């Protein structure tokens, strides 16, 4: 079979191949030119990048003894309060002190109507007078009986002697039997009278003792009536503040009814729970005879407190032990107030006080030497609130010595060897630079 020839199609093919070859040639020339420029151009020297200095603040430290502090919240209370009750049944005549008022020891707080008590006192006095008169009468009768006793003894002796004579005469048949019987009867009567009289005389001491007891009982009733009258004036048992008033003037009250409650401000104390570990430290300190003090700001006044003691048990729902701090009597303070106490704990030796942000990972600080940071492992031994109210962390490390410069800025990139530009916080530059480093 003979192949056919098409002149137009062949010409198009030659044109396509020519355009492709021209493109390859142009690209090769450009590549060759670029290589030539790079090979013949000047060589640039490498730029050395300077290490960044981080501006920080430092503080020179001097390890020494510092007392840690702990902040706790307690409640102001009193170790004793008295609920005064009525001693008699009466009507409230006058209320002299109201709830919240300050009273002094022995001051009259409330008066009861004493009319009924006065009548009882008069009755008791009359009963005492009657009992004393009865006692005097018995003593007089006793004396008279002793005096008559001699007469009765003489009469009985005469009757016995007469009986002996008549018996002798009767033995000699000189008198009749009837006469002897009469004399015997008379002698017996005299003996019986003497015996009865002697029995009465011997019973007089019992009667006198009974009368004396009646006098004592009447005197006791009079004393009780006088005491009841004294109870109509209700007095403060100690200096303090009236906490609660239960009655008003005109109320009819019975004996034992609550009248008012007074708190003893001489026994003011703050009850504050402290952690068990801290409580053990405080107890050991007290056992050594050393004082533990605390302070608080109450009503704009800075007050001091002394630790009186610690509770003997942990209350249900608490993880710590109650500590009791004595408060000096102060008529301004209100019971039940919440008190913010700052307790001074026993001193720790060879420690340094630093801002909280100067301690990293709770286990290390950074010392600055030759403008570079050095990590120092530390032991955290407590906290302290300084006189300016700033919170400080107390740390200890054998690697720290007097004059060391410690980083007190918060530096997120802190690491051993980091180049820094230090400035002392004593120079006036603030130590709290947190949040600024990432933008520099």
C-alpha positions as CSV (number, residue, x, y, z in Angstrom):
1,X,0.0,0.0,0.0
2,X,1.5,3.4,-1.0
3,X,1.7,6.1,1.8
4,X,0.2,9.5,1.1
5,X,2.2,12.8,1.7
6,X,0.6,15.9,3.3
7,X,2.8,19.1,3.0
8,X,0.8,21.3,5.5
9,X,1.1,18.9,8.5
10,X,4.9,18.5,8.0
11,X,5.4,22.3,8.1
12,X,3.5,22.6,11.4
13,X,5.6,20.0,13.0
14,X,8.8,21.8,12.1
15,X,7.5,25.0,13.6
16,X,6.7,23.3,16.9
17,X,10.1,21.8,17.3
18,X,11.8,25.1,16.4
19,X,9.9,27.0,19.1
20,X,10.7,24.4,21.8
21,X,14.4,24.5,20.9
22,X,14.5,28.3,21.1
23,X,13.0,28.2,24.6
24,X,15.6,25.8,25.8
25,X,18.3,27.9,24.4
26,X,17.1,31.1,26.1
27,X,16.8,29.3,29.5
28,X,20.3,28.0,29.2
29,X,21.7,31.4,28.4
30,X,20.0,32.9,31.5
31,X,21.3,30.1,33.7
32,X,24.8,30.6,32.4
33,X,24.6,34.4,33.0
34,X,23.4,33.9,36.6
35,X,26.3,31.6,37.4
36,X,28.7,34.1,35.9
37,X,27.3,36.9,38.0
38,X,27.6,34.8,41.2
39,X,31.0,33.6,40.5
40,X,32.4,37.1,39.7
41,X,30.5,39.1,42.4
42,X,32.1,40.3,45.7
43,X,32.0,38.0,48.7
44,X,30.0,39.3,51.9
45,X,31.6,38.9,55.3
46,X,29.3,37.0,57.9
47,X,27.6,39.4,60.5
48,X,28.3,38.4,64.1
49,X,25.0,38.7,66.2
50,X,25.6,40.2,69.7
51,X,24.3,38.3,72.7
52,X,21.3,39.9,74.3
53,X,21.6,41.4,77.8
54,X,18.5,41.0,80.0
55,X,17.9,44.0,82.3
56,X,17.2,42.6,85.8
57,X,17.1,43.7,89.4
58,X,19.1,42.2,92.2
59,X,19.5,42.5,96.0
60,X,22.6,41.9,98.1
61,X,21.8,39.4,100.8
62,X,23.2,38.6,104.2
63,X,22.0,35.3,105.7
64,X,21.0,35.5,109.3
65,X,18.4,34.7,112.0
66,X,14.9,35.7,110.9
67,X,11.6,34.9,112.6
68,X,9.0,33.5,110.1
69,X,5.4,34.7,110.4
70,X,2.1,33.0,109.6
71,X,-1.2,34.7,108.9
72,X,-4.3,33.2,110.4
73,X,-7.8,34.2,111.1
74,X,-9.3,33.9,114.5
75,X,-12.5,34.9,116.4
76,X,-12.5,37.3,119.4
77,X,-14.2,35.7,122.4
78,X,-14.0,35.7,126.2
79,X,-12.9,32.8,128.3
80,X,-15.9,33.3,130.6
81,X,-19.3,35.0,130.6
82,X,-22.0,35.1,133.3
83,X,-25.7,34.7,132.8
84,X,-27.2,36.5,135.8
85,X,-30.5,35.0,137.1
86,X,-33.1,36.2,139.5
87,X,-32.7,35.0,143.1
88,X,-36.3,35.7,144.1
89,X,-39.8,35.9,142.6
90,X,-40.4,39.6,142.0
91,X,-41.2,42.3,139.4
92,X,-38.5,44.0,137.4
93,X,-38.5,47.6,138.8
94,X,-35.7,49.2,136.8
95,X,-33.2,48.3,134.1
96,X,-30.1,50.4,134.4
97,X,-27.8,48.9,131.7
98,X,-28.7,48.0,128.2
99,X,-27.3,45.5,125.7
100,X,-23.8,46.5,124.5
101,X,-23.1,48.9,127.3
102,X,-19.8,48.7,129.3
103,X,-20.1,47.9,133.1
104,X,-17.7,47.9,136.0
105,X,-17.4,45.1,138.5
106,X,-20.0,45.5,141.3
107,X,-22.1,48.0,139.4
108,X,-25.9,47.7,139.7
109,X,-27.3,46.6,136.4
110,X,-31.0,45.9,137.3
111,X,-33.3,46.3,140.2
112,X,-36.2,44.1,141.3
113,X,-39.2,45.3,143.4
114,X,-38.3,44.4,147.1
115,X,-41.7,44.8,148.7
116,X,-42.4,41.1,149.0
117,X,-38.9,40.4,150.1
118,X,-39.2,43.1,152.8
119,X,-42.3,41.5,154.2
120,X,-40.6,38.1,154.3
121,X,-37.7,39.7,156.1
122,X,-40.0,41.2,158.8
123,X,-41.7,37.8,159.2
124,X,-38.4,36.1,159.6
125,X,-37.2,38.7,162.2
126,X,-40.4,38.2,164.2
127,X,-40.0,34.4,164.1
128,X,-36.4,34.8,165.4
129,X,-37.6,37.0,168.3
130,X,-40.2,34.4,169.2
131,X,-37.7,31.6,169.2
132,X,-35.2,33.5,171.3
133,X,-38.0,34.2,173.9
134,X,-38.9,30.5,174.0
135,X,-35.2,29.7,174.6
136,X,-35.0,32.1,177.5
137,X,-38.2,30.7,179.0
138,X,-36.8,27.1,178.9
139,X,-33.6,28.3,180.5
140,X,-35.5,30.0,183.3
141,X,-37.6,26.9,183.9
142,X,-34.4,24.8,184.0
143,X,-32.9,27.0,186.7
144,X,-36.1,26.9,188.7
145,X,-36.2,23.1,188.5
146,X,-32.7,22.9,189.7
147,X,-33.6,25.1,192.7
148,X,-36.7,23.0,193.6
149,X,-34.8,19.8,193.3
150,X,-33.2,20.3,196.7
151,X,-36.7,20.8,198.3
152,X,-38.1,17.6,196.7
153,X,-35.0,15.7,197.9
154,X,-35.5,17.0,201.5
155,X,-39.2,16.0,201.4
156,X,-38.4,12.6,200.2
157,X,-35.8,12.1,202.9
158,X,-38.2,13.1,205.6
159,X,-40.8,10.7,204.3
160,X,-38.2,7.8,204.4
161,X,-37.2,8.7,207.9
162,X,-40.8,8.8,209.1
163,X,-41.4,5.4,207.5
164,X,-38.5,4.0,209.4
165,X,-39.8,5.3,212.7
166,X,-43.3,4.0,212.0
167,X,-42.0,0.6,211.0
168,X,-40.1,0.4,214.3
169,X,-43.2,1.4,216.3
170,X,-45.3,-1.1,214.4
171,X,-42.8,-3.9,215.2
172,X,-43.4,-3.1,218.9
173,X,-47.1,-3.1,218.3
174,X,-47.3,0.5,219.3
175,X,-49.3,1.6,216.2
176,X,-52.0,0.1,214.0
177,X,-51.5,-1.3,210.6
178,X,-53.5,1.5,209.0
179,X,-51.2,4.1,210.3
180,X,-48.2,2.3,208.9
181,X,-49.9,2.0,205.5
182,X,-50.5,5.7,205.4
183,X,-46.9,6.5,206.1
184,X,-45.7,4.1,203.5
185,X,-48.1,5.6,201.0
186,X,-46.8,9.1,201.8
187,X,-43.2,8.0,201.4
188,X,-43.9,6.4,198.0
189,X,-45.6,9.5,196.8
190,X,-42.6,11.6,197.8
191,X,-40.3,9.3,196.0
192,X,-42.4,9.4,192.9
193,X,-42.5,13.2,192.9
194,X,-38.8,13.4,193.3
195,X,-38.2,11.0,190.4
196,X,-40.6,12.9,188.1
197,X,-38.9,16.1,189.1
198,X,-35.4,14.7,188.4
199,X,-36.7,13.4,185.0
200,X,-37.9,16.8,184.1
201,X,-34.6,18.4,185.1
202,X,-32.6,15.9,183.1
203,X,-34.8,16.6,180.0
204,X,-34.3,20.4,180.2
205,X,-30.9,20.2,178.3
206,X,-32.8,18.5,175.4
207,X,-35.5,21.1,175.5
208,X,-32.9,23.9,175.6
209,X,-31.0,22.3,172.6
210,X,-34.3,22.1,170.7
211,X,-35.0,25.8,171.5
212,X,-31.5,26.8,170.4
213,X,-32.0,24.9,167.1
214,X,-35.3,26.8,166.6
215,X,-33.4,30.0,167.2
216,X,-30.7,29.0,164.7
217,X,-33.4,28.1,162.1
218,X,-35.2,31.4,162.6
219,X,-31.9,33.3,162.3
220,X,-31.1,31.4,159.0
221,X,-34.5,32.3,157.6
222,X,-33.8,35.9,158.5
223,X,-30.4,35.7,156.9
224,X,-32.0,34.2,153.8
225,X,-34.6,37.0,153.7
226,X,-31.8,39.6,154.0
227,X,-29.9,37.8,151.3
228,X,-33.0,37.8,149.1
229,X,-33.3,41.5,149.6
230,X,-29.7,42.0,148.5
231,X,-30.6,39.9,145.4
232,X,-33.1,42.5,144.3
233,X,-30.0,44.6,143.2
234,X,-28.4,42.6,140.4
235,X,-24.7,43.6,140.2
236,X,-22.0,42.9,137.6
237,X,-19.6,40.1,138.8
238,X,-16.8,41.6,136.7
239,X,-15.9,44.4,134.3
240,X,-17.1,43.8,130.8
241,X,-19.9,44.4,128.4
242,X,-23.6,43.4,128.6
243,X,-24.1,40.8,125.8
244,X,-27.8,40.1,126.1
245,X,-30.7,41.6,128.0
246,X,-33.6,39.1,128.6
247,X,-36.1,41.2,130.5
248,X,-37.7,44.6,130.6
249,X,-39.1,46.8,133.4
250,X,-42.4,45.5,134.6
251,X,-41.8,41.9,133.8
252,X,-42.9,39.4,136.5
253,X,-40.1,36.9,136.9
254,X,-39.6,33.8,139.0
255,X,-36.5,32.7,140.9
256,X,-34.0,31.3,138.4
257,X,-35.2,33.4,135.4
258,X,-32.3,34.7,133.2
259,X,-32.0,38.4,133.4
260,X,-28.9,39.4,131.4
261,X,-25.5,38.1,130.2
262,X,-22.2,39.9,130.9
263,X,-18.9,39.0,129.2
264,X,-15.7,39.2,131.2
265,X,-13.3,41.5,129.2
266,X,-10.4,40.7,131.4
267,X,-10.4,37.2,129.8
268,X,-10.6,38.4,126.2
269,X,-8.8,36.0,123.8
270,X,-8.6,35.2,120.1
271,X,-9.2,31.6,119.2
272,X,-7.4,30.9,115.9
273,X,-6.8,27.5,114.3
274,X,-3.2,26.9,113.2
275,X,-1.7,24.0,111.2
276,X,-0.6,21.0,113.1
277,X,3.1,21.5,112.2
278,X,3.0,25.1,113.3
279,X,1.2,24.1,116.5
280,X,3.9,21.7,117.4
281,X,6.6,24.4,117.0
282,X,4.6,26.8,119.2
283,X,4.0,24.2,121.9
284,X,7.7,23.4,122.1
285,X,8.5,27.1,122.3
286,X,6.0,27.6,125.2
287,X,7.4,24.5,127.0
288,X,10.8,26.2,127.0
289,X,9.3,29.2,128.7
290,X,9.6,31.5,125.7
291,X,6.9,33.9,124.6
292,X,5.0,33.7,121.3
293,X,3.5,37.0,120.1
294,X,1.2,38.1,117.3
295,X,-0.2,41.4,116.1
296,X,-3.2,42.6,114.2
297,X,-4.7,45.9,113.0
298,X,-8.1,46.4,114.7
299,X,-10.1,49.6,114.2
300,X,-7.0,51.4,112.8
301,X,-5.0,50.5,115.9
302,X,-2.1,48.0,115.9
303,X,-2.6,45.6,118.9
304,X,-0.3,42.9,120.3
305,X,-1.3,39.5,121.5
306,X,0.4,36.8,123.6
307,X,-0.1,33.1,123.1
308,X,-1.8,31.8,126.2
309,X,-1.9,28.1,125.2
310,X,-3.1,25.5,122.7
311,X,-6.1,23.3,122.7
312,X,-5.5,19.6,123.7
313,X,-7.5,18.1,120.8
314,X,-8.4,18.6,117.2
315,X,-12.0,19.5,116.7
316,X,-14.1,17.6,114.3
317,X,-13.9,19.1,110.8
318,X,-10.6,20.9,111.6
319,X,-7.2,20.0,110.3
320,X,-5.3,22.2,112.9
321,X,-5.3,23.0,116.6
322,X,-6.9,26.0,118.2
323,X,-4.4,28.5,119.6
324,X,-5.5,31.0,122.3
325,X,-4.0,34.5,122.3
326,X,-4.6,36.8,125.2
327,X,-6.0,40.2,124.5
328,X,-5.6,43.2,126.8
329,X,-9.0,44.5,128.1
330,X,-10.4,47.0,125.7
331,X,-13.9,48.4,125.8
332,X,-13.9,49.1,122.0
333,X,-13.5,45.5,120.8
334,X,-16.7,43.5,120.0
335,X,-17.0,39.8,120.7
336,X,-17.4,37.6,117.7
337,X,-15.2,39.8,115.5
338,X,-12.9,38.1,113.0
339,X,-9.3,39.0,113.7
340,X,-6.5,38.7,111.2
341,X,-3.5,37.6,113.2
342,X,0.2,37.7,112.2
343,X,2.0,35.2,114.4
344,X,5.7,35.4,114.9
345,X,7.2,31.9,114.8
346,X,10.5,30.8,116.4
347,X,13.6,32.2,114.6
348,X,15.2,30.3,111.8
349,X,19.0,30.6,111.5
350,X,21.0,31.4,108.3
351,X,18.0,32.4,106.2
352,X,17.4,35.1,103.5
353,X,14.1,36.9,102.9
354,X,13.2,37.3,99.2
355,X,10.1,38.3,97.2
356,X,8.0,35.3,96.1
357,X,8.9,35.8,92.4
358,X,12.6,35.5,93.2
359,X,12.1,31.8,94.0
360,X,11.8,29.5,90.9
361,X,10.1,26.2,91.0
362,X,10.0,26.5,94.8
363,X,13.5,25.1,94.9
364,X,16.1,27.5,93.5
365,X,17.2,31.1,93.2
366,X,19.6,32.7,90.8
367,X,22.8,34.4,91.9
368,X,24.4,37.0,89.6
369,X,28.2,36.6,89.1
370,X,30.0,38.4,86.2
371,X,26.7,39.5,84.8
372,X,25.6,35.9,84.4
373,X,23.0,33.8,86.3
374,X,23.9,30.9,88.4
375,X,21.2,28.6,89.8
376,X,21.4,27.9,93.5
377,X,19.4,25.1,95.1
378,X,17.6,26.3,98.3
379,X,15.3,25.1,101.1
380,X,12.2,27.0,101.7
381,X,11.8,27.4,105.5
382,X,8.8,29.7,105.9
383,X,7.2,33.1,105.0
384,X,7.3,36.5,106.6
385,X,5.4,39.7,106.3
386,X,7.8,42.7,106.6
387,X,7.0,46.0,108.3
388,X,5.8,47.5,105.0
389,X,3.3,44.7,104.6
390,X,5.2,43.0,101.8
391,X,5.1,39.2,101.6
392,X,8.6,37.6,101.7
393,X,9.7,34.0,101.4
394,X,12.4,32.7,103.8
395,X,15.0,30.4,102.1
396,X,18.2,28.7,103.3
397,X,21.2,27.4,101.4
398,X,24.8,26.6,102.4
399,X,25.9,28.0,99.0
400,X,24.7,31.6,99.9
401,X,27.0,34.0,101.7
402,X,27.1,37.6,102.7
403,X,27.2,40.0,99.8
404,X,25.8,37.6,97.2
405,X,23.7,39.3,94.5
406,X,20.4,37.4,94.0
407,X,18.0,38.0,91.2
408,X,14.7,39.5,92.5
409,X,13.0,40.1,89.1
410,X,10.6,37.7,87.6
411,X,12.5,36.5,84.5
412,X,10.7,33.7,82.5
413,X,13.9,32.9,80.5
414,X,16.1,32.6,83.6
415,X,18.7,29.8,83.3
416,X,22.3,29.3,84.3
417,X,24.7,31.2,82.1
418,X,22.1,33.8,80.9
419,X,23.7,37.2,80.3
420,X,22.0,39.9,82.3
421,X,22.4,43.7,83.0
422,X,21.8,43.9,86.7
423,X,20.8,46.9,88.8
424,X,20.3,47.1,92.6
425,X,16.7,47.4,93.9
426,X,18.2,49.9,96.5
427,X,19.0,52.2,93.6
428,X,15.3,53.0,93.1
429,X,14.6,50.6,90.2
430,X,11.5,48.5,91.0
431,X,12.1,44.7,91.4
432,X,8.8,43.7,90.0
433,X,9.4,43.6,86.3
434,X,7.2,40.7,85.5
435,X,5.7,40.7,82.0
436,X,8.1,43.1,80.5
437,X,10.9,40.8,79.3
438,X,9.0,39.3,76.4
439,X,8.5,42.7,74.8
440,X,12.1,43.8,75.0
